[in-house]
Amino acid sequence: MVKSYDLLVIGFGKAGKTLAAKMSALGKNVALIEQDADMYGGTCINIGCIPTKTMMVAAEHNLDFSQTMERKEVVTTRLRQKNQASLTEAGVDLYNAKARFISNKVVEITTGNEVNQLTADIIVINTGATSNTLPISDLLDTKNVVDSTGIQELEKRPVTLGLIGGGNIGLEFASLYAKLGTKVTVFEAGDTLLPREEPSVVHLAKGYLEEDGVTFKLNARVTSVTNNGDKVILSADDVDYTFDVVMYATGRKPNIEGLGIENTSIALTEQGAIRVNDYCESSVPNIYAVGDVNGGLQFTYTSLDDFRIVFGKLTGNEDYNLSKRQNVPTTTFIEPPLSSVGLKESQLIEQGIPYQSNELLVSSMPRAHVNDDLRGVYKVHVHPETKEILGATLFSRESQENINLIKMAMDNHIPYTYFKNQVFTHPTMAENLNDVFNV
């Protein structure tokens, strides 16, 4: 017998769980399936932004490794339980089971030896992403080689850590473990770090990380990892390096393995994501894909934005969709945090957009002296005629907060002169927007 629902959500991520709770509050009969009880609440709460940032704050407070890990567990457990309670209190049926499509609208769920089938008028796929792997010999079979999840489960701090990949995730863990006292070496295949960021800012970031004890190997070709006892031998460019732990941070891919997509008419992109339209709807009507699995930006806040789009569509408000999403800010949580929004200078030149730029060193900012952290720079680009803000990079303490002010100004076409002449409290990092926008 197939049990029927109004809405069936597969995966306990940000968009899916929020949609489940909201639709249940509207009186809909809703179910959510999550195969791993340790992932209730989704990636961000359990193995992503929340635990990693908790560890960073613990390290800043000089907690040792065991205290840092204990603090992480306290926070993630609390939030996981909170998320579970919020859904059950909302009246959502929560299944701790493995989900697999057997047709377009029938999902088989398996718990141990028990197999059941569910169907729904509307199905939402919210299964997130999983670590991508490169063709490196024995990468998945070597002891003490981990991904971004495994490194959060270590029982003791590694004295030496090799990191394959110098992207956002890799650099955040490099910064964190260096602060915890680990000797970190980053192997990056490209000739630069964070190629989407402003080169001058990346140069500063690399220098700060090196000052914190991180070593970089650029243009590095990692060919294999093997064990020598408990140690990991990493071979790159015909040189062997020995580490206690090696982590690979080589990107993440949509998590569709084992989902039974082949049993449906759901179309995929060339990158293996579920292809969606402007309302996150797949090629099968009333089957939606939200969050990382649809191939969009892999951020919790864009997943939440996917929820807004789908919720609006399901409740008769189609004013907002993916095409109208704009100016998504980002932060890489190294020390200090590196935040940006809009176009970089190279993009402005490539697109032939007229612009004026200004830079302001953090060392000239009063609040930076109060914080005793003079590292970083603010850099902005503005249109000389329309006065609109074209892009901004804030590399400093508290940048993850202040970048949101610029995003809102860009969305609402507020001229940069608004910041130039704004009255801000003192001493704050935000008040330095007065000076950097004095173009």
N, C-alpha and C positions, 0 to 999 in steps of 0.2 A: 504494500500500500504506500502511495506517495503522499506525504504530508504537504499541505499547501499553505503558502504565506502570501501576504501582499508584497513584502519586500524581503529579499534574502541577500545578506552581505557576506562575502567571503574574504576574511582577513580583518584583523582588529587594528587597522591603522587609523590615522587621524581623520581622514575623510569619511571612511566607512563607519567608524564608531559614532561620529557626530551625526551622520545621516540616520543611522539606526535609531539613536535616541530621539532625534527630532521627529522622525516619521511615526515612531511609537507614541510620542506625545500627542500627535494629531489623530490618534485612534487606529493607526494601521497595525496589522498583525505582522510583526517583524522578527526575524531570526538572524543571528550572526554566528558564523563558523570560524573558529581559530584552532589550528592543529596543535599549537604549543602554548600551554598555560603560562609559561614564562614570558610569552610575548603579548599577553593581554595589555592593551594600550598602544601597541605598535612598536616600530623600530625606534622612534625618537626616545620614548620613555625608557625602554629596556636596554638597548644596545647602541643608541645613537647619541643625539645631542645632549640629552639630560645627564646620563651617566658620565660622559666624557667631560662636560663642563663642570659637573660636580667634582670630578677628580682634579680638574685644573684649579678650582677654588680651594680644594683641600691642600693641594701642593703649594699654592700661594700662601696659605696659612701655616706652612712648614710642618704639616702632618707627614708622618713617615708612610711607607708604602702600605703596610697592613692597615693603618688607620684610614688612609685614603680609600682603600678598597672597601673597608667596612662602612665608611660614610656613603660610598656609592651604592652599596647594597641597601642601606637604610632608605635612601631616597627612592631608588627604583622600586623597591618592594612596596613602599607607601603609595606611590603613584599607580603602580600596577593594581593594587587592591582597590584604590579609589576608582579607577576606571572600570573594574569589574563590577563594583557596587553600583556605579552610576547607570550601567546598562540594565542590570537586574532590577534596580529600583524603577527604571523607566518602563519595565514590562517586556523587555526584549528577551527572547529565548536564546540562550547562549549555549552553543555546542562546542565542546572541546573535542574536535574530530578532524580528520583529514578529508578535504573536499575534492571531488573530481567530477567534472561534467561527463554525463553519459549521453546527453543530447543537448540541444540548445537551451531547453528550459528545465531539465532534470539534473539535479546534482546528487551524486552518491556521497554519503558521509560514512566514514569508517572510524570506529573507536574500538581498538582491540579486535575481537572477533565479531563485533556487532556491526552490521551494515544496514543503513537505512537510506531512503531517498526523499529528497525535498524538492519542491518546485515553488515558483513564485511568479507573480505578474511582472515584477521588476527584480532583476538581479544586478548586484554591484560587485565587481571584482576589485579587491583592495589588498592584493597580496604582496605589494612592495617590491623591493629589489634584493638581490643577493650578490655576494662578492664575485667579481669577475676574476678569472685566472688567465695568466699568460702561459704559453707553451714552454715552461721552464722545467727541465728534467727533475722528476721526483718532488715537485712542489707540494703535492697533496699527500705524499707518503712519508715525508721526513718529520721525525719527532721535533717538537719545539719550533715548528713553522706554523704561524697562525695568521688569521685575517683580523679585521678590526673588531670582530666579536671575540675571538679567542684571546686577544691580548688583554681584554677586560676580565678574563677569567684566570689569569696567572696567580699562582699561590705565593710567589716571591718575586721581588723585583730583580729583573735581569741586570747584571753588571754591564753587559754589552748588548746592544740591540741593532740589528740590521733592518733597514726599512726599504722595501722595493716599491718605489713610486713616490714622487715628490709633488703630488697634487694636494688638494685641500685636506683630505683625510690623513694622508701620510705626514704632512707638515704639522698638523694638530697633535698627532701622537709623538712626533719628534720633539716638539716644544714641551709637551707634558712630561715625557719620560726624561728629558734632559733636566727639567726642573726637579724631578724626583731623584736625580743623581746618577742616572744611567748614561753611559757613553754611547751616543747614537750616531750611526752612519747611514745616510740616505743615498740610495742608488736611483738616479733618475735617467731615463732613456733619452730625454730631450736635452737641448743645450741651455735650457733655462727652467726656472721654477715658475709655476703659476703664469703660464703664457698669456692668459686673458687679462692679466692685470697690467697696470702701468709699469714699464720696465724700470724706471727710476725708483719706484716704490718697492718693486721686487728686489732690486739691488740692496736697498736698505734692509728689507726683511731677511734676506740671506745673511747679511752681515750680522744682524742681531742674533739670529739663530746660531751662527758660528761663535759669537761671543758667549752664548749660553752653553757651548760645548758640542754642538752638532757639526758633524763633518759631512760634506757633500761630495758625491762622485757623479758628475754630469756626463752626458753622452755615454752612460754606462750600459753595457749589454750583459745582463745576468743570464747565464746559460744553465746553471744547475745548483741545487742544494742537496747536501748529503749530511749524514751524521758521522761524527767521531765521538763515540760514547754519547753523552748528553749534549755535546756541543753541535752547532750547526756550521757546516763549511759551505760558504756561499762563493761560487765561482763567477767572476765578472771580468771580461776582457783578459782572460788567461791568468788572472791573479786570484788566489784563494784567500778569503777572509773568514775569520772564526768569530762566532757570536754565541751567546747564551740562548738568544731567541731571534728569529727572523720573522718579520711581519710583511705580508704583501698587501699593498694598498693600490691596486691597479684598476680602480673603478668598480662600478656596480652595474648590474644588468637587471632588466625586468624579471621578476620571479614568476615564471609560468610553468616551470618543470613539474610534471605530475598532476597538472590541473585538468588534463583531458581536453585541452583546446582542440585537439585533432578530431574530437568527436562532435564538434560544433561547426557552425558557419562563421565563427569569429575570425576576422582577418587580422594578420599580424603585419608589422612594419618589417623592413629589411633588418632592423636591429633587434627583432624579436620582442618588441613591445606590442601591446594590444592597440590596434589602430582605432582612433576615436575621431568624432567630429567636434565641432565647436562646443558641444554640450557634454563632452566626455562619453558620448554614446558610441558603442561599437557598431560593427557592420550588422549585428543582429538587433533589431528594434527592442528597446527596453532592457538591454544588457549594457551596463555602463562599466567603465574602467577608470578608477580614480587613483591619484597618487603615483608613485614611482612606476607602477606596472604599465602605465599608458605612455611611457617614453618621454614625459615632460621633464621639467626641472625637478631634481631629487631633493626637495626641501619639505619639511613638515608644514611650513606656512603656505607653500603652493598646493600641497595636498588639502589643506583646509580651504583654500580658494576653490579647488575642485568641488569640494562639498557645497560651497555656496552656489556654484553653477548648476550642479545636479539638483540640489534642493529647490532652487528657483524653477528649474524646468519641470520638476514633478509637482510643484504647487502653483503652476500657471504664470510664473514670472520669468520670461526669457530675455529680459533686458541686458543681462550680463552673461558673457561667455568667454571662451579662451582667447578669441581675437581681440577682446577688449582689455585683456590683462596687459599691464605695461609697467615698465620701470621697476622690475623686481630687484630689491637690494640683496646683497650677499655679504656674509662675514666669514672670514677664515680665522678661527680662534687660536692664532699663535699669540706670542707676547711681543708687542701689544697687538690687539685685534686689528685685522685688516678688512675694512668694509668699503664697498663700492656700489654704485648704481649708475645706470645710463651708459653712455658711450665713452670709450677711451680715446686718447688722442690719435692713435693709429687708425681707429675706425672713422674718426672725423675726417682725417686726411684722405683715407680711401674713398669715402662717400662724397668728398668734395663739399663738405658743410663748412661754412665760415664760422670761425670760433675765436675766442680769446681765452687765455688760460691764466691762472694764478696759483702760486704755491705758497704755503706758509709752514715753516718749520715748527714742530711742536716745542722745540727748545725756546721759542719766543713767546710761548703762551703762559700767562701767570699761573693758571691752574696746574699746568704740568710741573711747575716748580713745587707747588703745594703737594702734588702727588708723588714727588721725587721720582718722576719718570719722564725724561726729556726726549725719549725716542719717538721718531715718526714724523709725519708730514701730512698736511691737508693739501689736496690738489683738486681744482675745479675747472670746468670748461663751460663757457656761456656763449650765447649767440649775440653778436655785437648789435644786431638790428632789432630782433624780437625781444631781447633781454631775457629769454628763457634759459633755464639751466639745462645743459646738454649732458652733463655727466659729472660725477664727483667720486673721489677716492679719499677716504679718511683713514689714516693709519696711526692710531693712537689708542690710549685707554679711553673707554666709553664710546668708541666709534660705533659699536654695534647699536647703541641707542640713538646717536645723533644722525646716523645715515637715514633713519626713518623720517626725520624732519625734512630732509632734502627730497626724499621720495614723494612725500605728500605735496611739496611745492611743485615738483615736476608734473605730477598727475593733474594738478589744478592750474597749471600754466601761470604760476605765480612768478613774477620776474625776480631775478637774482638780487635786484636792488632792495627787495623786501628784507632779505637777510642782512644786507649791507647796513640798513637803517633800523634794524629791529632792536628793541630793548630786551636784553637778556640779563638774568641774574649773574652776580659776580661773587666769587671766582668760580667759573664753570668752564668746561670744555666747549659747551655749546656757544658761548659768547664769542668764540674765535671765528664763528661764521661771519661775524661783522667784518673782520679783517680779510679773510680769504676771499670773500665776495666783493671786496673793494677793488674791482678789476679796472 
